[in-house]
């Protein structure tokens, strides 16, 4: 089989599409036609062409010089009804045919007739990549009627778009074609136009990937090769592109631009020398080596030092390749940005802690150079994914469906809290059902354990520290470029975010850069919690303002309860974006355990009435109020115990306040032991007014345990007041004391009524926590289990 890269650009293409290059005023490419020819032949291409934008000169030079080269052009044409731009690759044309094409190319219908009448070989370029943002499914349907040959692997476009376009074209049939003809009134080229021919090309602009994407056909001469394409006997192979390839193209074109300008950039700059070493085979001079040695010893400028180290590393390689150099460059830029960001966040944190507010603005401003270093990567990633909405629409029309991939970001995944418990349970359930959901988290070495589900994407961090007021939480800043590369390899279709911290913000950035739907899960009312923990109103107001902004940019907001929908609407969020986020609980595990299972166990609770609190031991859980309630209850009933199951920043203080032999602090308990504890208790007391849901309340109810909760927050929606427990006014001491004493009376004197409460509690909780309902709500569709891309 013969091979040819049917899409590449030379210095005769002069209009860049990348905004970064437009701002610099560069040409689209600086690659010499002869360089393209030599690189193509070195990479085993049998035939060579060049497809410059609306220019034929580069390809004409090669065709005149070499018998295995032929002319080519990437012609910009338009649908006259709305001026939507389309790129059509045309091959084997003469200079006079090129001139005629230039005259008629403004109308795609006229151009199609001319190309067919002249017997020219063509291919519709990068079908799902919109040139001007106007491309729609209607245009794609018209293209499938107008033309028979399509580029299905474009080396500058992503794998997802290439594959979806190929599958769409591959699944066209006679019936579908008849339907499209009736819809658009376009007569196809041939009687079996639904059977397409496919081509591939690198779409290279910088001499980096020529010949890595190509077209195959059974031919021994260039004319035969073009005939095979035209008659539907070709196919595409090779690499698809990603955002890193586009970044390096930008850098290479910028380097060539500087070399071709009369006023060059300062060639003594480390970045200039670095790019020169990466993209060429230049050996360092004596002066280069001296400059590198000086830069490596410059402790005042870590960026220059890192670049010098990278240049030296590349220079030491005996058999250097561009691909390997680019990988080294990406890794080093990641290190540089991580180091600079970590350094400045550390300074910002220290100034906040020490109250040096005058330096904070300077700290924030000093991070900007590091962020600017990331701009080409962000821009390229966004550019590479601008067409994701269109790709998703086309994918839905293909008979064979691929698994939807959800990437779920959370700043917490190892701590003791409701968010972590919920996400871990979901993670294991997704894994067990082979559903393609992964959790993007940042776990340190000491946080890794067997409790973690296998579908975790553990992102590298560049900085972390403990958060004031939440000393069991670590604030973790992800390594942005390392994370983006890993995320890009996964190719998510949708993003979920559970927390508004750095990992959650990375999820937001990912959704925007990938142009995919973004769903926010409202687990925690941070501003309410802070209000309970700190006295500074400005901190609480700042958190509330940030939280409101954060959730306002979501496409959808999953909220635990109807009451919190009301709360968030009052705070200014759009209720039309909100829907209920149901919680999953394994009802087979969380169930009542009879006495024969826990008698003699080391988890055996003391005799008497056992009140139990389960959750994080923190002031924001309203535990000072619980202390007062218990003290009052003990005055009237001597044999009532309080079990505190959990850990947190208020633990030691609470122990000191409740110096009572009937108070038991269990510490943090494994999740699988909790049903045993719930089964021995008589009432759950949960006074929190900041919980958006209250997983402990749902767990207790599943284990047939009545609960007493506040009338503020989400837990009140789990309880049916008077039937499965009590919903009481928050902070009203007498009401809580009386409710506990009433429950004691039920247990001791009216066991049948107490048993009925337990039975109803279980029935209601099971209905609220079914796995199927959770799946349907989270994904907005019935998920069919499929490959999750992870080897079990």
C-alpha positions in Angstrom: 0.0 0.0 0.0 1.3 3.5 -0.9 1.2 6.3 1.7 0.9 10.1 1.4 0.4 12.9 3.9 -2.4 14.7 2.2 -2.6 17.8 4.4 0.4 19.9 5.3 1.4 23.6 4.9 4.5 25.4 3.8 5.7 29.0 4.0 3.3 29.9 1.2 0.4 29.6 3.8 0.4 33.0 5.4 -2.8 33.4 7.5 -2.6 31.8 11.0 -5.8 30.8 12.8 -4.2 30.7 16.3 -4.8 34.1 18.0 -1.4 34.0 19.7 0.3 34.0 16.3 -2.1 36.6 14.9 -1.1 39.0 17.7 2.6 38.5 16.9 1.9 39.1 13.2 3.5 35.8 12.1 2.8 33.8 9.0 1.0 30.5 9.3 4.0 28.5 8.4 7.7 29.0 7.7 8.4 25.4 6.4 10.2 25.3 3.1 8.6 23.0 0.4 11.8 21.1 0.1 11.9 20.4 3.8 8.4 19.0 3.6 9.4 16.7 0.8 12.5 15.4 2.6 10.7 14.8 5.9 7.9 13.0 4.2 10.2 10.7 2.4 12.2 10.1 5.6 8.9 9.0 7.2 8.1 6.5 4.4 5.7 8.5 2.4 5.5 7.2 -1.2 4.0 10.4 -2.5 4.2 14.1 -1.4 2.0 17.1 -1.7 1.5 20.5 0.0 -2.0 22.0 0.7 -1.4 25.7 1.5 -4.5 27.9 2.0 -5.7 29.2 -1.3 -2.1 29.0 -2.6 -0.5 26.5 -5.1 3.0 27.8 -5.5 4.7 25.5 -2.9 3.1 22.3 -4.2 3.8 23.3 -7.8 7.5 23.7 -7.0 7.6 20.1 -5.7 5.5 18.7 -8.6 7.8 20.2 -11.2 10.9 18.8 -9.5 9.8 15.3 -8.4 7.8 12.6 -10.2 6.4 11.4 -6.9 5.0 14.8 -5.9 1.7 16.3 -7.0 -0.1 19.6 -6.6 -2.5 20.4 -3.8 -4.4 23.3 -2.2 -6.6 23.8 0.8 -9.4 25.9 -0.7 -11.7 28.0 1.4 -15.3 27.8 0.2 -18.7 28.9 1.5 -22.3 27.9 1.8 -23.9 30.9 0.1 -27.1 30.6 2.2 -25.3 31.6 5.5 -21.6 32.2 4.5 -20.4 29.2 6.6 -16.8 28.4 5.7 -15.6 25.0 4.6 -12.1 23.8 3.7 -11.8 21.6 0.7 -8.5 19.8 -0.2 -8.0 19.5 -3.9 -5.2 17.5 -5.6 -3.6 17.1 -9.0 -4.8 20.5 -10.3 -3.1 22.6 -12.9 -2.3 26.3 -12.5 -5.2 27.2 -14.8 -7.6 25.0 -12.8 -6.3 26.7 -9.6 -7.1 30.1 -11.1 -10.6 29.0 -12.0 -11.1 27.6 -8.5 -10.0 30.9 -7.0 -12.7 32.7 -9.1 -15.6 30.4 -8.1 -14.7 29.2 -4.6 -17.1 31.6 -2.9 -19.9 29.2 -3.7 -19.5 25.6 -2.5 -22.2 24.3 -4.9 -20.5 25.9 -7.9 -17.1 24.6 -6.7 -18.4 21.1 -6.3 -19.7 21.0 -9.9 -16.4 22.3 -11.2 -14.3 19.7 -9.3 -16.6 16.9 -10.4 -16.7 18.0 -14.0 -12.9 18.3 -14.1 -12.4 14.9 -12.6 -10.2 16.4 -9.8 -9.4 14.4 -6.6 -10.6 16.2 -3.4 -11.3 15.6 0.3 -13.4 17.6 2.7 -11.0 18.7 5.4 -11.5 18.2 9.2 -15.3 17.7 8.9 -16.2 18.4 12.6 -13.9 21.4 13.0 -15.7 24.6 12.4 -13.5 27.3 10.7 -15.7 30.2 11.7 -18.0 28.9 14.4 -21.0 28.5 12.1 -20.7 24.8 11.3 -23.9 22.8 12.2 -25.4 19.4 11.7 -27.3 20.8 8.7 -24.0 21.8 7.0 -22.6 18.3 7.7 -25.6 16.6 6.2 -25.3 18.8 3.1 -21.5 18.0 2.9 -22.3 14.3 3.0 -24.6 14.8 0.0 -22.3 17.0 -2.0 -19.0 15.0 -1.6 -17.8 11.4 -1.5 -14.3 11.8 0.0 -13.6 13.1 3.5 -10.6 13.6 5.8 -11.3 11.4 8.8 -8.0 11.6 10.6 -6.6 15.1 10.8 -3.3 15.2 12.7 -4.1 18.7 14.2 -7.5 17.7 15.5 -8.5 15.6 18.5 -9.1 11.9 18.4 -12.7 12.2 19.6 -13.7 14.5 16.7 -11.9 12.4 14.1 -13.5 9.2 15.3 -17.0 10.6 15.6 -16.8 12.0 12.1 -15.6 8.7 10.7 -18.3 6.8 12.5 -21.0 9.2 11.3 -19.9 8.8 7.6 -19.4 5.0 8.0 -22.9 4.5 9.2 -24.6 6.4 6.3 -26.8 4.1 4.2 -29.3 4.2 1.3 -32.3 5.0 3.5 -30.5 7.8 5.4 -29.3 9.3 2.1 -32.8 9.3 0.7 -34.0 11.1 3.8 -31.3 13.7 3.5 -32.0 14.2 -0.2 -35.6 14.9 0.6 -34.6 17.3 3.4 -32.0 19.4 1.6 -32.8 18.9 -2.1 -29.2 18.1 -3.1 -28.4 15.4 -5.7 -25.4 13.3 -4.7 -22.4 12.7 -7.0 -23.0 9.0 -7.5 -25.7 6.3 -7.1 -23.9 4.9 -4.0 -22.6 8.2 -2.5 -23.3 6.9 1.0 -20.2 4.7 0.6 -17.4 7.2 1.3 -13.7 7.2 0.7 -11.4 8.4 3.5 -8.1 10.3 3.7 -5.7 11.4 6.4 -3.2 14.2 6.8 -1.1 15.8 9.5 -2.3 19.3 8.9 1.2 20.3 9.9 2.2 24.0 10.0 5.6 23.8 11.6 7.5 20.8 10.2 6.9 18.8 13.3 4.5 16.0 12.4 4.7 15.6 8.6 4.1 12.0 7.6 2.7 11.0 11.0 -0.9 11.0 9.7 -1.5 9.8 6.1 -3.7 8.2 3.5 -3.2 4.7 2.1 -4.2 3.4 -1.3 -3.1 0.6 -3.6 -1.1 2.4 -6.2 2.4 2.6 -7.8 2.2 6.0 -9.4 0.9 9.4 -8.2 -1.9 9.5 -10.8 -3.1 6.0 -9.7 -3.0 7.1 -6.1 -5.3 10.0 -6.8 -7.6 7.8 -8.8 -7.9 5.3 -6.0 -8.9 8.2 -3.6 -11.5 9.5 -6.1 -13.0 6.1 -6.6 -13.5 5.3 -2.9 -10.5 3.0 -2.4 -8.5 4.9 0.2 -8.4 5.0 4.0 -6.7 7.0 6.7 -4.2 6.0 9.4 -1.8 7.7 11.9 -1.9 10.0 14.9 -4.6 12.5 15.9 -3.6 15.7 17.5 -3.9 17.1 21.0 -3.4 20.5 22.6 0.3 19.9 23.2 0.9 19.5 19.5 -0.8 22.9 18.9 1.3 24.5 21.6 4.6 23.3 20.1 3.4 24.4 16.7 2.9 27.9 18.1 6.3 27.9 19.6 8.0 26.6 16.4 6.3 29.2 14.2 7.2 31.9 16.7 10.8 30.8 16.6 10.9 30.8 12.8 9.2 34.2 12.8 11.9 35.7 15.0 14.6 34.2 12.7 12.9 35.7 9.6 12.4 39.2 11.0 14.9 41.9 10.3 14.6 42.9 14.0 14.9 39.6 15.9 14.1 38.9 19.4 17.0 38.8 21.8 18.7 35.5 20.8 20.6 35.5 24.1 17.3 34.8 25.9 17.2 31.2 27.4 13.7 30.6 25.8 15.0 31.4 22.3 18.0 29.1 22.7 15.8 26.4 24.2 13.4 26.4 21.3 16.3 26.4 18.9 17.8 23.3 20.5 14.4 21.6 20.6 13.4 22.2 17.0 16.8 22.0 15.2 19.9 20.0 15.3 22.1 22.9 16.2 25.0 22.0 18.4 25.9 24.4 21.3 28.9 26.7 20.7 31.5 27.5 23.3 29.6 30.7 24.1 26.4 28.7 24.5 28.0 26.3 27.0 29.4 29.3 29.0 26.0 31.0 29.1 24.3 27.8 30.2 26.8 27.4 33.1 26.2 31.0 34.2 22.4 30.5 34.1 22.5 27.3 36.1 24.3 29.1 38.9 21.9 32.0 39.0 20.0 31.3 42.1 18.0 34.5 41.8 16.1 33.4 38.7 14.7 29.8 38.9 12.9 30.1 35.5 16.2 30.7 33.7 17.9 28.0 35.7 15.2 25.5 34.8 15.4 26.4 31.1 19.2 26.1 31.2 18.9 22.6 32.7 16.5 21.6 30.0 18.8 22.8 27.2 21.6 20.8 28.8 19.4 17.7 29.1 18.4 17.9 25.5 22.0 18.5 24.4 23.2 15.3 26.2 20.8 13.1 24.3 22.7 11.0 21.7 19.7 10.3 19.5 17.4 13.3 20.1 14.0 13.3 18.5 11.5 16.2 18.3 8.8 14.1 20.1 11.2 13.3 23.0 12.4 16.9 23.2 8.8 18.1 23.3 8.0 15.7 26.2 11.0 17.0 28.1 9.9 20.6 27.4 6.4 20.0 28.6 7.7 18.4 31.8 10.1 21.2 32.5 7.5 24.0 31.9 5.2 22.1 34.3 8.0 22.2 36.9 8.6 25.8 36.4 5.0 26.9 36.6 4.5 24.6 39.7 7.5 26.1 41.5 6.6 29.7 40.7 2.9 29.2 41.7 3.8 27.4 44.9 6.3 30.1 45.9 3.9 32.9 45.5 0.9 31.1 47.1 3.2 30.4 50.1 4.0 34.1 50.4 0.3 35.0 50.0 -0.7 32.5 52.8 2.0 33.8 55.2 0.9 37.4 54.6 -2.7 36.5 55.2 -1.8 34.6 58.4 0.3 37.5 59.7 -2.2 40.2 58.7 0.2 41.8 56.1 -2.8 42.8 53.9 -0.8 45.6 52.1 1.4 42.9 50.6 -1.5 40.6 49.4 -2.1 42.6 46.2 1.6 42.4 45.3 1.5 38.6 46.1 -1.4 38.1 43.7 0.2 40.2 41.0 3.4 38.3 41.3 1.6 35.0 40.3 0.7 36.5 36.9 4.0 35.8 35.1 3.6 32.1 36.0 0.0 32.1 34.7 1.2 33.8 31.5 3.5 30.9 31.0 0.4 28.7 30.9 -1.5 30.9 28.4 -0.4 29.1 25.2 -1.4 25.8 26.8 -4.8 27.0 27.9 -5.4 28.7 24.5 -4.4 25.6 22.6 -6.5 23.3 24.7 -9.5 25.6 24.2 -8.9 25.9 20.5 -8.6 22.1 20.3 -12.0 21.6 22.0 -14.1 24.4 20.6 -16.1 21.9 18.5 -17.0 19.6 21.4 -20.7 20.7 21.4 -21.0 19.9 17.7 -19.2 16.6 18.2 -21.6 15.6 20.9 -24.6 16.4 18.8 -23.2 14.3 15.9 -22.3 11.5 18.2 -26.0 11.2 19.3 -27.0 10.6 15.8 -24.7 7.6 15.3 -26.3 4.1 15.9 -23.3 2.8 17.8 -23.1 4.7 21.1 -19.8 5.1 23.0 -19.7 5.3 26.8 -20.2 8.7 28.3 -17.2 9.7 30.4 -17.7 11.8 33.5 -14.8 13.3 35.4 -15.8 14.2 39.0 -13.5 16.7 40.8 -13.4 17.0 44.6 -11.0 18.7 47.1 -11.9 16.2 49.7 -11.6 12.4 49.3 -9.9 11.1 52.4 -11.2 13.2 55.3 -14.1 12.2 57.6 -17.1 14.1 56.2 -20.3 13.5 54.3 -18.8 14.5 51.0 -16.0 11.9 51.2 -18.3 9.2 52.4 -20.8 9.9 49.6 -18.1 10.0 46.8 -16.3 6.9 47.9 -19.6 4.9 48.0 -20.5 6.2 44.6 -17.0 5.4 43.3 -17.2 1.8 44.3 -20.7 1.5 42.9 -19.7 3.0 39.6 -16.7 0.6 39.5 -18.8 -2.4 40.4 -21.3 -1.6 37.6 -18.5 -0.9 35.1 -19.7 2.7 34.5 -17.3 5.2 33.1 -16.9 7.8 35.9 -13.6 8.8 37.4 -12.9 11.0 40.4 -10.2 13.7 40.0 -8.7 14.2 43.4 -5.3 15.1 45.0 -4.2 12.6 47.7 -0.9 12.7 49.4 1.1 9.6 50.1 -0.2 9.2 53.7 -3.8 9.5 52.4 -3.7 6.5 50.1 -5.5 3.4 51.4 -7.5 0.3 50.3 -10.7 2.2 51.0 -10.2 4.2 47.8 -12.2 3.0 44.7 -10.0 2.1 41.7 -11.6 4.7 39.5 -9.6 7.6 41.1 -7.4 9.9 39.0 -4.9 11.1 41.6 -3.5 14.4 40.5 -0.1 15.7 41.4 0.1 18.7 43.7 2.6 21.5 43.7 1.6 23.0 47.2 -0.5 22.1 50.2 -1.2 23.3 53.7 -3.7 22.8 56.5 -6.7 25.2 56.5 -7.3 27.4 59.6 -10.5 26.3 61.4 -10.5 23.0 59.5 -7.2 21.5 60.6 -8.1 18.1 59.3 -8.3 19.5 55.8 -5.4 20.1 53.5 -5.6 22.9 50.9 -4.0 21.3 47.8 -3.0 23.2 44.7 -2.8 20.9 41.7 0.0 20.8 39.2 -2.0 22.4 36.4 -0.1 21.3 33.3 0.5 17.7 34.6 -3.2 17.5 35.4 -4.4 18.9 32.1 -2.3 16.3 30.2 -3.8 13.4 32.2 -7.3 14.8 31.9 -6.9 15.3 28.1 -5.9 11.6 27.8 -9.1 10.6 29.5 -11.2 12.8 27.2 -14.2 13.5 29.5 -17.6 14.3 28.1 -18.9 16.0 31.2 -17.5 17.5 34.4 -18.9 17.3 37.9 -17.4 19.4 40.8 -18.1 18.7 44.4 -16.1 21.5 46.1 -15.1 25.1 45.4 -11.4 24.6 46.3 -8.4 24.4 43.9 -9.3 21.0 42.6 -12.9 22.1 42.1 -11.7 25.2 40.3 -9.5 22.9 38.1 -12.7 21.1 37.2 -14.4 24.4 36.2 -11.3 25.4 34.1 -11.4 21.9 32.5 -15.1 22.2 31.5 -14.5 25.6 30.0 -11.4 24.6 28.1 -13.0 21.4 26.9 -16.3 23.0 26.0 -18.3 20.4 27.9 -21.2 20.5 30.4 -20.4 21.5 34.0 -22.4 20.3 36.9 -21.9 21.6 40.5 -22.8 19.4 43.4 -23.8 21.5 46.4 -22.6 19.4 49.3 -21.6 21.9 51.9 -22.7 25.4 53.0 -19.3 26.8 53.6 -20.4 30.3 54.4 -22.8 29.0 57.1 -20.1 26.8 58.6 -17.7 29.8 58.7 -20.3 31.9 60.4 -20.4 29.3 63.2 -16.6 29.1 63.4 -15.3 32.7 63.1 -16.4 36.1 64.2 -15.1 38.1 61.3 -18.1 39.1 59.1 -15.9 40.1 56.2 -14.5 36.5 55.9 -18.0 35.0 55.9 -19.2 37.6 53.3 -16.2 36.9 51.1 -16.9 33.2 51.2 -20.5 33.7 50.4 -19.7 36.0 47.5 -17.2 33.5 46.1 -19.6 30.5 46.6 -22.4 32.4 44.8 -20.1 33.2 41.9 -18.7 29.7 41.8 -22.1 28.0 41.5 -23.5 30.7 39.2 -21.2 29.6 36.4 -22.4 26.0 36.5 -24.6 24.6 33.7 -26.5 22.7 36.4 -26.5 22.6 40.2 -27.3 19.4 42.1 -28.8 20.3 45.5 -29.4 17.8 48.3 -32.9 19.0 49.4 -35.8 21.2 48.4 -35.1 23.5 51.4 -31.6 24.2 50.1 -33.0 25.1 46.7 -35.0 27.8 48.5 -31.9 28.9 50.4 -29.7 29.1 47.3 -32.4 30.9 45.3 -32.7 33.5 48.1 -28.9 33.9 47.8 -29.2 34.8 44.1 -28.7 31.5 42.3 -30.9 30.5 39.4 -33.4 27.9 40.5 -34.0 26.7 37.0 -30.5 25.2 37.0 -31.2 23.2 40.2 -32.2 19.6 40.6 -32.1 17.2 43.5 -28.9 15.2 44.2 -30.1 12.0 45.7 -27.7 10.1 48.0 -26.8 6.5 47.6 -26.6 4.1 50.5 -26.1 0.4 50.4 -29.3 -0.7 52.2 -28.0 -4.3 52.6 -25.1 -3.1 54.6 -26.8 -0.3 56.5 -29.5 -2.3 58.2 -30.4 -3.2 61.8 -28.1 -5.7 63.5 -29.8 -7.8 66.2 -28.2 -8.2 69.7 -26.7 -11.6 68.9 -24.4 -9.8 66.4 -23.1 -7.2 68.8 -23.1 -8.9 72.2 -19.5 -9.5 73.2 -18.2 -7.3 70.5 -15.6 -4.7 71.2 -18.1 -2.2 69.8 -20.6 -2.9 72.5 -22.2 0.3 73.9 -23.0 0.8 77.6 -26.3 -0.1 79.2 -29.0 2.5 79.4 -30.5 4.8 76.8 -27.9 5.6 74.2 -28.0 8.9 72.4 -25.5 9.0 69.5 -24.0 11.8 67.5 -22.2 10.8 64.3 -20.1 13.1 62.2 -17.3 15.7 62.2 -16.6 17.0 65.7 -16.5 20.7 65.0 -18.2 23.8 66.4 -20.0 24.4 63.2 -22.0 21.2 63.8 -23.7 23.0 66.8 -22.1 20.7 69.3 -21.9 23.4 72.1 -25.7 23.3 72.0 -25.6 19.5 72.2 -23.4 19.7 75.3 -26.0 21.9 77.0 -28.9 19.7 75.9 -27.2 16.6 77.3 -26.3 18.3 80.6 -30.0 19.2 81.1 -31.2 15.7 80.2 -28.8 14.1 82.7 -30.3 16.3 85.4 -33.7 14.5 84.9 -32.6 11.0 83.8 -29.5 9.5 85.2 -29.1 6.4 82.9 -28.8 8.3 79.5 -25.5 7.9 77.7 -24.1 10.1 74.9 -21.9 8.4 72.2 -19.9 10.7 70.0 -18.7 8.9 66.9 -16.2 10.9 64.9 -13.2 13.2 65.1 -12.4 16.8 64.4 -11.0 20.1 65.7 -13.4 20.4 68.6 -12.8 16.9 70.0 -10.5 17.7 72.9 -12.5 20.7 73.9 -15.7 18.6 73.9 -14.1 15.9 76.0 -13.1 18.5 78.5 -16.6 20.0 78.6 -18.3 16.6 79.0 -16.2 15.0 81.7 -18.8 12.4 82.4 -18.5 8.6 82.7 -21.6 8.2 80.6 -20.1 10.0 77.6 -18.2 7.8 75.2 -15.9 9.2 72.5 -15.3 6.4 69.9 -13.1 8.5 67.5 -13.3 7.9 63.8 -14.8 4.5 63.0 -14.5 2.5 59.8 -17.6 2.8 57.7 -18.4 -0.9 57.8 -18.7 -0.8 61.6 -21.3 2.0 61.7 -24.4 -0.2 61.3 -23.4 -2.1 64.4 -23.2 1.2 66.4 -26.5 2.5 65.0 -28.2 -0.7 65.9 -27.2 -0.4 69.6 -28.3 3.2 69.9 -31.8 4.4 70.7 -31.8 7.9 69.2 -29.5 9.9 66.8 -29.1 13.5 67.9 -28.0 15.7 65.1 -28.2 19.4 66.0 -26.3 20.8 63.0 -27.9 23.8 61.2 -25.2 23.9 58.5 -25.5 20.5 56.9 -27.0 20.6 53.4 -28.1 16.9 53.7 -26.8 14.8 56.6 -25.6 11.3 55.5 -25.4 10.2 59.1 -29.1 10.8 59.5 -29.9 8.7 56.4 -27.6 5.9 57.6 -29.2 5.9 61.0 -32.7 5.7 59.6 -31.7 2.8 57.3 -30.6 1.1 60.5 -34.0 1.7 62.0 -32.7 4.4 64.4 -35.0 7.4 65.1 -33.4 10.8 64.8 -33.8 14.2 66.3 -32.7 17.0 64.0 -32.9 20.8 63.6 -35.4 22.6 61.5 -32.6 24.4 59.6 -30.6 22.7 56.9 -31.1 19.6 54.9 -31.5 16.8 57.5 -35.1 17.8 58.3 -36.1 16.5 54.8 -34.9 13.0 55.7 -37.1 12.9 58.8 -40.8 12.6 58.8 -41.6 14.6 61.9 -43.5 12.6 64.5 -43.2 9.3 62.5 -39.5 8.6 62.1 -38.1 11.1 64.6 -38.5 14.8 65.5 -37.7 18.0 63.7 -37.1 20.7 66.3 -36.4 24.4 66.4 -32.7 25.0 66.2 -31.1 26.1 69.5 -34.3 25.7 71.5 -33.1 23.9 74.6 -36.4 22.9 76.2 -37.7 21.4 73.0 -34.7 19.2 72.6 -34.6 18.1 76.2 -38.3 17.2 76.1 -38.0 15.3 72.8 -35.1 13.1 74.2 -37.1 12.4 77.4 -40.1 11.5 75.3 -38.0 9.1 73.3 -36.7 7.5 76.5 -40.3 7.0 77.6 -41.1 5.3 74.3 -38.2 2.9 74.6 -38.9 2.1 78.3 -42.7 2.1 78.4 -44.2 1.9 74.9 -41.9 -0.5 73.0 -44.5 -1.2 70.3 -44.8 2.5 69.3 -41.0 2.7 69.3 -40.8 -0.4 67.1 -43.2 1.2 64.6 -41.1 4.3 64.4 -38.0 2.2 63.6 -39.9 0.2 60.9 -41.2 3.4 59.2 -37.8 5.0 59.4 -36.2 2.1 57.5 -38.9 2.0 54.8 -38.7 5.7 54.2 -34.9 5.8 54.1 -34.7 2.8 51.6 -37.0 4.6 49.2 -34.8 7.8 49.4 -31.5 6.1 48.7 -31.9 3.6 45.8 -28.9 3.2 43.5 -30.9 3.3 40.3 -32.5 6.7 41.2 -29.0 8.1 42.0 -27.7 7.0 38.6 -30.6 8.4 36.7 -30.5 11.8 38.5 -26.7 12.2 38.1 -26.4 11.3 34.5 -29.9 12.4 33.2 -30.1 9.2 31.3 -30.1 5.4 31.8 -26.5 4.3 31.8 -25.7 1.0 30.2 -22.7 -0.5 31.9 -19.7 -0.6 29.6 -15.9 -0.5 29.6 -14.6 2.0 32.1 -11.2 2.0 30.5 -9.5 0.7 33.7 -8.1 -2.8 33.9 -9.5 -4.7 36.9 
